[in-house]
């Protein structure tokens, strides 16, 4: 594959990861209405920061396999490559 195609896959995958992380933080914030994570982070609450970081890492661990399959699909027969 060409360098431009590989760069496009990298940028697309990075965009999907960032988008998924932002959406997951928003969903998590809505599921925990008693705690406003953004305000707690602005106050410097390190416990909330560590917990929210663990949530983001957990979401990313679930997203990585789908991105791997996306990368494999994009190399498939539609583009003329052998599997």
N, CA, C and O of each residue as an XYZ file, in Angstrom:
332
protein
N       0.834     -1.178      0.000
C       0.000      0.000      0.000
C       0.882      1.246      0.000
O       2.050      1.202      0.387
N       0.306      2.335     -0.435
C       1.071      3.571     -0.527
C       1.204      4.230      0.851
O       0.455      3.943      1.785
N       2.170      5.103      0.927
C       2.420      5.815      2.181
C       1.236      6.711      2.549
O       0.898      6.850      3.724
N       0.615      7.311      1.544
C      -0.533      8.181      1.807
C      -1.705      7.385      2.384
O      -2.408      7.857      3.277
N      -1.906      6.169      1.860
C      -2.989      5.325      2.367
C      -2.722      4.929      3.815
O      -3.633      4.949      4.644
N      -1.475      4.569      4.121
C      -1.119      4.198      5.494
C      -1.274      5.391      6.431
O      -1.756      5.239      7.553
N      -0.869      6.574      5.978
C      -1.030      7.777      6.802
C      -2.507      8.076      7.024
O      -2.903      8.493      8.112
N      -3.317      7.863      5.996
C      -4.762      8.067      6.134
C      -5.379      7.108      7.133
O      -6.241      7.498      7.921
N      -4.940      5.841      7.107
C      -5.434      4.871      8.089
C      -5.031      5.286      9.496
O      -5.824      5.173     10.431
N      -3.788      5.770      9.650
C      -3.320      6.194     10.971
C      -4.131      7.382     11.478
O      -4.574      7.390     12.627
N      -4.324      8.373     10.632
C      -5.072      9.566     11.038
C      -6.533      9.207     11.323
O      -7.119      9.695     12.289
N      -7.116      8.355     10.478
C      -8.495      7.922     10.710
C      -8.643      7.149     12.006
O      -9.599      7.359     12.752
N      -7.698      6.253     12.280
C      -7.736      5.490     13.526
C      -7.554      6.375     14.747
O      -8.228      6.193     15.761
N      -6.631      7.346     14.646
C      -6.419      8.272     15.760
C      -7.675      9.107     16.007
O      -8.062      9.334     17.153
N      -8.307      9.561     14.927
C      -9.541     10.338     15.068
C     -10.633      9.505     15.730
O     -11.337      9.993     16.614
N     -10.774      8.250     15.305
C     -11.789      7.387     15.910
C     -11.511      7.140     17.388
O     -12.439      7.116     18.196
N     -10.253      6.957     17.746
C      -9.902      6.739     19.155
C     -10.230      7.965     20.003
O     -10.826      7.845     21.073
N      -9.841      9.132     19.523
C     -10.099     10.364     20.277
C     -11.603     10.610     20.388
O     -12.100     10.965     21.456
N     -12.320     10.422     19.288
C     -13.770     10.610     19.289
C     -14.442      9.648     20.266
O     -15.336     10.043     21.013
N     -14.015      8.396     20.260
C     -14.591      7.400     21.163
C     -14.287      7.732     22.617
O     -15.146      7.566     23.482
N     -13.071      8.198     22.895
C     -12.718      8.565     24.266
C     -13.568      9.739     24.754
O     -14.035      9.734     25.893
N     -13.767     10.731     23.909
C     -14.575     11.892     24.298
C     -16.027     11.484     24.541
O     -16.640     11.905     25.522
N     -16.568     10.668     23.650
C     -17.952     10.211     23.817
C     -18.092      9.360     25.076
O     -19.081      9.480     25.800
N     -17.105      8.499     25.340
C     -17.196      7.639     26.529
C     -17.109      8.457     27.812
O     -17.790      8.141     28.787
N     -16.287      9.498     27.830
C     -16.227     10.368     29.010
C     -17.569     11.072     29.203
O     -18.042     11.204     30.332
N     -18.184     11.524     28.114
C     -19.488     12.180     28.217
C     -20.553     11.214     28.740
O     -21.360     11.581     29.594
N     -20.555      9.992     28.234
C     -21.520      8.990     28.708
C     -21.276      8.672     30.177
O     -22.223      8.576     30.959
N     -20.010      8.510     30.556
C     -19.690      8.229     31.955
C     -20.116      9.390     32.847
O     -20.607      9.172     33.955
N     -19.934     10.617     32.373
C     -20.345     11.793     33.145
C     -21.862     11.811     33.340
O     -22.347     12.199     34.402
N     -22.600     11.398     32.331
C     -24.064     11.352     32.450
C     -24.531     10.211     33.349
O     -25.583     10.313     33.980
N     -23.763      9.128     33.415
C     -24.140      7.993     34.262
C     -23.837      8.239     35.739
O     -24.362      7.536     36.603
N     -22.999      9.225     36.034
C     -22.661      9.553     37.424
C     -23.075     10.999     37.712
O     -22.219     11.880     37.801
N     -24.391     11.252     37.858
C     -24.840     12.630     38.051
C     -24.469     13.219     39.413
O     -24.462     14.441     39.568
N     -24.165     12.384     40.390
C     -23.840     12.902     41.721
C     -22.455     13.543     41.762
O     -22.174     14.361     42.638
N     -21.593     13.177     40.819
C     -20.229     13.713     40.790
C     -20.023     14.430     39.466
O     -20.240     13.854     38.400
N     -19.605     15.685     39.536
C     -19.262     16.423     38.329
C     -17.753     16.301     38.132
O     -16.972     17.010     38.766
N     -17.357     15.394     37.245
C     -15.944     15.082     37.071
C     -15.134     16.287     36.600
O     -14.001     16.479     37.040
N     -15.702     17.094     35.715
C     -14.964     18.241     35.181
C     -14.661     19.247     36.289
O     -13.543     19.755     36.374
N     -15.651     19.537     37.140
C     -15.410     20.460     38.255
C     -14.390     19.894     39.235
O     -13.534     20.621     39.740
N     -14.485     18.597     39.498
C     -13.524     17.968     40.410
C     -12.109     18.009     39.831
O     -11.142     18.201     40.569
N     -11.986     17.830     38.524
C     -10.664     17.919     37.901
C     -10.115     19.337     37.980
O      -8.919     19.532     38.196
N     -10.992     20.331     37.804
C     -10.554     21.729     37.907
C     -10.115     22.073     39.326
O      -9.240     22.919     39.516
N     -10.720     21.419     40.333
C     -10.325     21.632     41.728
C      -9.009     20.939     42.057
O      -8.404     21.218     43.092
N      -8.566     20.046     41.190
C      -7.308     19.336     41.430
C      -7.484     18.017     42.156
O      -6.543     17.529     42.782
N      -8.655     17.438     42.088
C      -8.926     16.166     42.745
C      -8.220     15.043     41.981
O      -8.648     14.646     40.897
N      -7.142     14.545     42.563
C      -6.326     13.538     41.881
C      -7.004     12.175     41.838
O      -6.767     11.402     40.910
N      -7.836     11.870     42.816
C      -8.534     10.583     42.819
C      -9.495     10.484     41.632
O      -9.580      9.445     40.979
N     -10.210     11.565     41.363
C     -11.117     11.576     40.216
C     -10.318     11.501     38.920
O     -10.741     10.842     37.970
N      -9.176     12.164     38.871
C      -8.334     12.123     37.673
C      -7.833     10.711     37.394
O      -7.847     10.258     36.250
N      -7.393     10.021     38.433
C      -6.908      8.649     38.257
C      -8.055      7.735     37.835
O      -7.894      6.907     36.938
N      -9.202      7.882     38.475
C     -10.346      7.035     38.136
C     -10.822      7.289     36.709
O     -11.108      6.343     35.975
N     -10.908      8.555     36.309
C     -11.342      8.879     34.955
C     -10.316      8.396     33.928
O     -10.683      7.976     32.831
N      -9.044      8.456     34.282
C      -8.009      7.900     33.406
C      -8.162      6.404     33.235
O      -7.969      5.877     32.140
N      -8.508      5.716     34.314
C      -8.734      4.270     34.232
C      -9.956      3.956     33.371
O      -9.963      2.965     32.639
N     -10.976      4.787     33.455
C     -12.162      4.593     32.614
C     -11.792      4.751     31.141
O     -12.201      3.947     30.305
N     -11.020      5.786     30.827
C     -10.604      6.012     29.439
C      -9.738      4.859     28.942
O      -9.912      4.403     27.812
N      -8.812      4.382     29.762
C      -7.983      3.242     29.358
C      -8.829      1.995     29.133
O      -8.589      1.244     28.188
N      -9.808      1.775     29.987
C     -10.695      0.627     29.806
C     -11.482      0.716     28.511
O     -11.626     -0.281     27.805
N     -11.991      1.893     28.193
C     -12.718      2.080     26.936
C     -11.782      1.862     25.752
O     -12.157      1.226     24.767
N     -10.567      2.389     25.851
C      -9.603      2.221     24.754
C      -9.241      0.755     24.552
O      -9.055      0.315     23.417
N      -9.140     -0.001     25.632
C      -8.847     -1.426     25.496
C      -9.977     -2.166     24.787
O      -9.742     -3.183     24.134
N     -11.196     -1.661     24.914
C     -12.313     -2.284     24.206
C     -12.388     -1.830     22.752
O     -12.922     -2.551     21.910
N     -11.862     -0.649     22.448
C     -11.948     -0.100     21.096
C     -10.832     -0.629     20.195
O     -11.027     -0.746     18.985
N      -9.682     -0.947     20.756
C      -8.524     -1.364     19.961
C      -8.823     -2.551     19.047
O      -8.433     -2.506     17.881
N      -9.490     -3.609     19.507
C      -9.756     -4.724     18.574
C     -10.592     -4.317     17.362
O     -10.362     -4.810     16.257
N     -11.552     -3.430     17.561
C     -12.354     -3.006     16.413
C     -11.530     -2.172     15.444
O     -11.729     -2.262     14.232
N     -10.606     -1.360     15.954
C      -9.733     -0.602     15.059
C      -8.781     -1.522     14.315
O      -8.449     -1.270     13.157
N      -8.343     -2.582     14.970
C      -7.478     -3.546     14.305
C      -8.231     -4.221     13.160
O      -7.681     -4.417     12.076
N      -9.491     -4.575     13.410
C     -10.292     -5.181     12.339
C     -10.544     -4.176     11.227
O     -10.565     -4.551     10.055
N     -10.737     -2.905     11.570
C     -10.908     -1.867     10.555
C      -9.674     -1.777      9.675
O      -9.792     -1.644      8.457
N      -8.495     -1.849     10.271
C      -7.259     -1.776      9.495
C      -7.125     -2.990      8.588
O      -6.659     -2.864      7.456
N      -7.525     -4.160      9.066
C      -7.448     -5.364      8.243
C      -8.475     -5.326      7.115
O      -8.183     -5.759      6.001
N      -9.670     -4.815      7.389
C     -10.696     -4.733      6.350
C     -10.257     -3.775      5.255
O     -10.508     -4.022      4.076
N      -9.598     -2.675      5.637
C      -9.194     -1.690      4.645
C      -8.091     -2.211      3.734
O      -7.804     -1.592      2.709
N      -7.468     -3.332      4.082
C      -6.459     -3.927      3.213
C      -7.045     -5.049      2.367
O      -6.310     -5.748      1.671
N      -8.347     -5.225      2.420
C      -8.994     -6.381      1.815
C      -9.137     -6.332      0.312
O      -8.526     -5.495     -0.352
N      -9.951     -7.236     -0.229
C     -10.070     -7.411     -1.675
C     -10.681     -6.221     -2.403
O     -10.530     -6.113     -3.620
N     -11.365     -5.327     -1.699
C     -11.915     -4.159     -2.378
C     -10.820     -3.267     -2.936
O     -11.042     -2.542     -3.906
N      -9.651     -3.313     -2.337
C      -8.535     -2.499     -2.805
C      -7.541     -3.308     -3.629
O      -6.486     -2.795     -3.999
N      -7.855     -4.538     -3.915
C      -7.002     -5.349     -4.765
C      -5.897     -6.087     -4.040
O      -5.041     -6.686     -4.691
N      -5.884     -6.069     -2.724
C      -4.835     -6.761     -1.972
C      -5.311     -8.163     -1.621
O      -6.503     -8.389     -1.413
N      -4.388     -9.087     -1.559
C      -4.719    -10.446     -1.138
C      -4.749    -10.514      0.377
O      -3.988     -9.819      1.051
N      -5.635    -11.357      0.915
C      -5.706    -11.531      2.368
C      -4.770    -12.593      2.826
O      -4.695    -12.876      4.021
